[in-house]
């Protein structure tokens, strides 16, 4: 728990308002960066997925190539066996031996035909995989080009805003150290509830500066007294008067 001394309500309001204006400055820097950080992260994830896919296709191509080589070796072995059997057939002594040798030759010829079919089918599959690999490589190259461009844009913004962002981050940390945990929790909870990140807002034209709901005159008088922290009954934001709002700046 932060070591915070017992500040008056007005001091608490000033610190909260100061924190709000500092955080709003930091929000402006994030808006300047826009969707670039998310786009860079998404592109990096997408490229990683495409590269994994490319690797899988390359492994499949290697597997098919090895399969084709195995079948080519099978053909060579069968051709060698056929030559061996044909030579043996020259020295047969009877029809039974001749038929047995012919049967072995026919078996090896079938092995060759089957291996040739496997090779044709594998070559067709290999052709498709090579096309898929080329597509994957082009996709990776395109995405890497976009990523390089996006990173360059983001890096330029980071360089341009780094000093300012560091300055306001320090100011934000300092302001937070002077706010008790319960109040800080409420501030952060309200801030996260709205896209514009406004947790502390001024009363402008008799209305809440956050939701523009009308604030009764008696309520406005209480807000100007700085005797207690008052929130908008409609949106829950912490309300401050216009004079106090104008007196506090995030430098």
VOTIRO-303138 format. One record per residue (C-alpha): x, y, z. Coordinates in Angstrom, 1 decimal. Layout:
// residues N
X: X Y: Y Z: Z
...
***
This chain:
// residues 251
X: 0.0 Y: 0.0 Z: 0.0
X: 1.3 Y: 3.4 Z: -1.0
X: 2.5 Y: 5.6 Z: 1.9
X: 0.2 Y: 8.6 Z: 1.4
X: -0.2 Y: 11.3 Z: 4.0
X: -3.7 Y: 12.6 Z: 4.9
X: -4.4 Y: 15.2 Z: 2.2
X: -7.3 Y: 17.5 Z: 2.1
X: -10.2 Y: 16.8 Z: -0.3
X: -9.1 Y: 19.7 Z: -2.5
X: -5.5 Y: 18.4 Z: -2.6
X: -6.8 Y: 15.0 Z: -3.5
X: -8.9 Y: 16.5 Z: -6.3
X: -5.9 Y: 18.5 Z: -7.6
X: -3.7 Y: 15.4 Z: -7.7
X: -6.5 Y: 13.3 Z: -9.3
X: -7.0 Y: 16.0 Z: -11.9
X: -3.3 Y: 16.3 Z: -12.5
X: -3.0 Y: 12.6 Z: -13.0
X: -6.0 Y: 12.6 Z: -15.4
X: -4.3 Y: 15.3 Z: -17.5
X: -1.0 Y: 13.4 Z: -17.5
X: -2.7 Y: 10.2 Z: -18.5
X: -4.6 Y: 12.0 Z: -21.2
X: -1.3 Y: 13.2 Z: -22.6
X: -0.1 Y: 9.6 Z: -22.6
X: -3.3 Y: 8.5 Z: -24.3
X: -2.6 Y: 11.1 Z: -27.0
X: 0.8 Y: 9.5 Z: -27.7
X: -0.9 Y: 6.1 Z: -27.9
X: -3.5 Y: 7.5 Z: -30.3
X: -0.6 Y: 8.9 Z: -32.4
X: 0.8 Y: 5.4 Z: -32.6
X: -2.6 Y: 4.3 Z: -33.6
X: -3.1 Y: 0.6 Z: -34.4
X: 0.6 Y: 0.3 Z: -35.4
X: 1.7 Y: -1.7 Z: -32.3
X: -1.1 Y: -4.2 Z: -32.8
X: -0.6 Y: -4.3 Z: -36.6
X: 3.1 Y: -5.1 Z: -36.1
X: 2.3 Y: -7.8 Z: -33.5
X: -0.4 Y: -9.3 Z: -35.8
X: 2.0 Y: -9.3 Z: -38.8
X: 4.8 Y: -10.9 Z: -36.7
X: 2.3 Y: -13.7 Z: -35.7
X: 1.1 Y: -14.1 Z: -39.3
X: 4.6 Y: -14.3 Z: -40.6
X: 5.5 Y: -16.9 Z: -38.0
X: 2.5 Y: -19.0 Z: -39.1
X: 3.4 Y: -18.7 Z: -42.8
X: 7.0 Y: -19.6 Z: -42.1
X: 5.8 Y: -22.7 Z: -40.1
X: 3.6 Y: -23.6 Z: -43.0
X: 6.5 Y: -23.1 Z: -45.4
X: 8.7 Y: -25.4 Z: -43.3
X: 6.0 Y: -28.1 Z: -43.3
X: 5.7 Y: -27.9 Z: -47.1
X: 9.5 Y: -28.2 Z: -47.4
X: 9.5 Y: -31.2 Z: -45.1
X: 6.7 Y: -32.8 Z: -47.2
X: 8.7 Y: -32.1 Z: -50.4
X: 11.7 Y: -33.8 Z: -48.9
X: 9.6 Y: -36.8 Z: -47.8
X: 8.1 Y: -37.1 Z: -51.3
X: 11.6 Y: -36.8 Z: -52.9
X: 12.9 Y: -39.5 Z: -50.7
X: 9.9 Y: -41.7 Z: -51.5
X: 10.6 Y: -41.3 Z: -55.2
X: 14.2 Y: -42.2 Z: -54.8
X: 13.2 Y: -45.3 Z: -52.8
X: 10.9 Y: -46.4 Z: -55.7
X: 13.6 Y: -45.7 Z: -58.2
X: 15.9 Y: -48.0 Z: -56.2
X: 13.2 Y: -50.6 Z: -56.1
X: 13.0 Y: -50.5 Z: -59.9
X: 16.8 Y: -50.9 Z: -60.2
X: 16.7 Y: -53.8 Z: -57.8
X: 13.9 Y: -55.4 Z: -59.7
X: 15.7 Y: -54.9 Z: -63.1
X: 18.7 Y: -56.5 Z: -61.6
X: 16.7 Y: -59.5 Z: -60.4
X: 15.1 Y: -59.8 Z: -63.8
X: 18.5 Y: -59.9 Z: -65.5
X: 19.6 Y: -62.5 Z: -63.0
X: 16.6 Y: -64.7 Z: -63.6
X: 16.9 Y: -64.3 Z: -67.4
X: 20.5 Y: -65.6 Z: -67.1
X: 19.4 Y: -68.5 Z: -65.0
X: 16.7 Y: -69.4 Z: -67.5
X: 19.4 Y: -70.2 Z: -70.0
X: 20.5 Y: -73.1 Z: -67.9
X: 17.2 Y: -74.6 Z: -66.9
X: 16.9 Y: -78.4 Z: -67.0
X: 13.1 Y: -78.7 Z: -67.1
X: 9.8 Y: -76.9 Z: -67.6
X: 9.2 Y: -76.7 Z: -63.9
X: 12.3 Y: -74.6 Z: -63.3
X: 11.5 Y: -72.5 Z: -66.4
X: 8.0 Y: -71.7 Z: -65.2
X: 9.3 Y: -70.9 Z: -61.7
X: 11.9 Y: -68.5 Z: -63.1
X: 9.2 Y: -66.9 Z: -65.4
X: 7.0 Y: -66.4 Z: -62.4
X: 9.7 Y: -64.6 Z: -60.5
X: 10.4 Y: -62.4 Z: -63.6
X: 6.7 Y: -61.6 Z: -63.8
X: 6.7 Y: -60.7 Z: -60.1
X: 9.6 Y: -58.3 Z: -60.5
X: 7.9 Y: -56.7 Z: -63.6
X: 4.8 Y: -56.1 Z: -61.5
X: 7.0 Y: -54.5 Z: -58.8
X: 8.5 Y: -52.2 Z: -61.5
X: 5.0 Y: -51.2 Z: -62.8
X: 3.8 Y: -50.6 Z: -59.3
X: 6.9 Y: -48.5 Z: -58.4
X: 6.5 Y: -46.5 Z: -61.6
X: 2.8 Y: -45.8 Z: -60.7
X: 3.9 Y: -44.7 Z: -57.2
X: 6.6 Y: -42.4 Z: -58.8
X: 4.0 Y: -40.8 Z: -61.2
X: 1.6 Y: -40.2 Z: -58.4
X: 4.4 Y: -38.8 Z: -56.2
X: 5.6 Y: -36.5 Z: -59.0
X: 2.1 Y: -35.1 Z: -59.3
X: 1.9 Y: -34.5 Z: -55.6
X: 5.4 Y: -33.0 Z: -55.7
X: 4.5 Y: -30.6 Z: -58.4
X: 1.5 Y: -29.4 Z: -56.2
X: 3.7 Y: -29.0 Z: -53.1
X: 6.3 Y: -27.0 Z: -55.1
X: 3.6 Y: -24.6 Z: -56.2
X: 2.4 Y: -24.4 Z: -52.6
X: 5.9 Y: -23.7 Z: -51.5
X: 6.3 Y: -20.9 Z: -54.0
X: 3.0 Y: -19.3 Z: -52.9
X: 4.1 Y: -19.6 Z: -49.2
X: 7.5 Y: -17.9 Z: -50.0
X: 5.8 Y: -15.1 Z: -51.8
X: 3.3 Y: -14.5 Z: -49.0
X: 6.1 Y: -14.4 Z: -46.4
X: 8.1 Y: -11.9 Z: -48.6
X: 5.0 Y: -9.7 Z: -49.0
X: 4.2 Y: -9.7 Z: -45.3
X: 7.8 Y: -9.1 Z: -44.3
X: 7.8 Y: -6.1 Z: -46.6
X: 4.7 Y: -4.7 Z: -45.0
X: 6.1 Y: -5.5 Z: -41.5
X: 9.3 Y: -3.6 Z: -42.3
X: 7.3 Y: -0.6 Z: -43.4
X: 5.0 Y: -0.7 Z: -40.3
X: 8.0 Y: -1.1 Z: -38.0
X: 9.7 Y: 1.9 Z: -39.6
X: 6.6 Y: 4.0 Z: -39.1
X: 6.2 Y: 2.9 Z: -35.5
X: 9.9 Y: 3.4 Z: -34.8
X: 9.7 Y: 7.0 Z: -36.1
X: 6.8 Y: 7.8 Z: -33.8
X: 8.6 Y: 6.1 Z: -30.9
X: 11.7 Y: 8.2 Z: -31.5
X: 9.6 Y: 11.4 Z: -31.9
X: 7.6 Y: 10.8 Z: -28.7
X: 10.0 Y: 8.8 Z: -26.5
X: 11.2 Y: 11.8 Z: -24.5
X: 7.7 Y: 13.1 Z: -24.0
X: 6.3 Y: 9.7 Z: -23.1
X: 9.1 Y: 9.1 Z: -20.5
X: 8.5 Y: 12.5 Z: -19.0
X: 4.8 Y: 11.9 Z: -18.6
X: 5.2 Y: 8.3 Z: -17.3
X: 7.4 Y: 9.7 Z: -14.5
X: 4.9 Y: 12.4 Z: -13.7
X: 2.1 Y: 9.8 Z: -13.7
X: 4.0 Y: 7.6 Z: -11.3
X: 4.7 Y: 10.6 Z: -9.1
X: 1.1 Y: 11.6 Z: -9.0
X: 0.0 Y: 8.0 Z: -8.3
X: 2.3 Y: 7.9 Z: -5.3
X: 0.4 Y: 10.7 Z: -3.7
X: -3.1 Y: 9.1 Z: -4.0
X: -4.4 Y: 6.5 Z: -1.6
X: -5.0 Y: 3.0 Z: -3.0
X: -8.8 Y: 3.1 Z: -2.7
X: -9.2 Y: 6.3 Z: -4.6
X: -6.6 Y: 5.2 Z: -7.2
X: -8.5 Y: 2.0 Z: -7.7
X: -11.7 Y: 3.9 Z: -8.3
X: -9.9 Y: 6.3 Z: -10.7
X: -8.4 Y: 3.4 Z: -12.7
X: -11.7 Y: 1.5 Z: -12.7
X: -13.6 Y: 4.5 Z: -14.1
X: -10.9 Y: 5.2 Z: -16.6
X: -11.0 Y: 1.7 Z: -18.0
X: -14.8 Y: 1.9 Z: -18.4
X: -14.6 Y: 4.6 Z: -21.1
X: -12.9 Y: 4.6 Z: -24.4
X: -11.7 Y: 8.2 Z: -24.0
X: -10.0 Y: 7.3 Z: -20.6
X: -11.6 Y: 10.2 Z: -18.8
X: -12.1 Y: 9.5 Z: -15.1
X: -12.0 Y: 13.1 Z: -13.8
X: -14.0 Y: 15.7 Z: -15.8
X: -15.0 Y: 19.4 Z: -15.3
X: -18.5 Y: 20.7 Z: -15.2
X: -19.0 Y: 22.6 Z: -18.4
X: -22.2 Y: 24.5 Z: -19.4
X: -23.9 Y: 23.1 Z: -16.3
X: -23.3 Y: 19.6 Z: -17.5
X: -20.9 Y: 16.7 Z: -16.8
X: -17.8 Y: 17.0 Z: -19.1
X: -17.9 Y: 13.2 Z: -19.7
X: -21.5 Y: 12.2 Z: -20.4
X: -23.0 Y: 15.8 Z: -20.8
X: -25.7 Y: 14.9 Z: -18.3
X: -27.2 Y: 18.1 Z: -16.6
X: -25.7 Y: 18.9 Z: -13.1
X: -28.2 Y: 20.7 Z: -10.7
X: -27.1 Y: 24.1 Z: -9.4
X: -26.9 Y: 22.9 Z: -5.8
X: -24.7 Y: 20.1 Z: -6.9
X: -22.4 Y: 22.5 Z: -8.7
X: -22.1 Y: 24.6 Z: -5.6
X: -21.0 Y: 21.5 Z: -3.6
X: -18.4 Y: 20.7 Z: -6.3
X: -16.9 Y: 24.2 Z: -6.1
X: -16.5 Y: 24.0 Z: -2.4
X: -14.0 Y: 21.1 Z: -2.7
X: -15.3 Y: 19.6 Z: 0.6
X: -16.0 Y: 16.1 Z: -0.8
X: -15.4 Y: 14.1 Z: -3.9
X: -18.5 Y: 14.1 Z: -6.0
X: -19.2 Y: 11.8 Z: -8.9
X: -21.7 Y: 12.2 Z: -11.8
X: -24.9 Y: 10.3 Z: -11.0
X: -25.2 Y: 9.3 Z: -14.6
X: -21.7 Y: 8.1 Z: -15.6
X: -19.8 Y: 7.8 Z: -12.3
X: -17.0 Y: 10.1 Z: -13.3
X: -15.3 Y: 12.4 Z: -10.7
X: -16.5 Y: 15.9 Z: -11.1
X: -14.4 Y: 19.1 Z: -10.7
X: -15.4 Y: 22.8 Z: -11.3
X: -14.1 Y: 24.6 Z: -14.3
X: -11.8 Y: 26.9 Z: -12.3
X: -10.0 Y: 24.0 Z: -10.7
X: -9.8 Y: 22.3 Z: -14.1
X: -8.2 Y: 25.4 Z: -15.7
X: -5.7 Y: 25.8 Z: -12.8
X: -4.2 Y: 22.3 Z: -13.2
X: -2.0 Y: 21.5 Z: -16.2
X: 0.2 Y: 18.6 Z: -17.3
X: 3.4 Y: 20.3 Z: -18.4
***
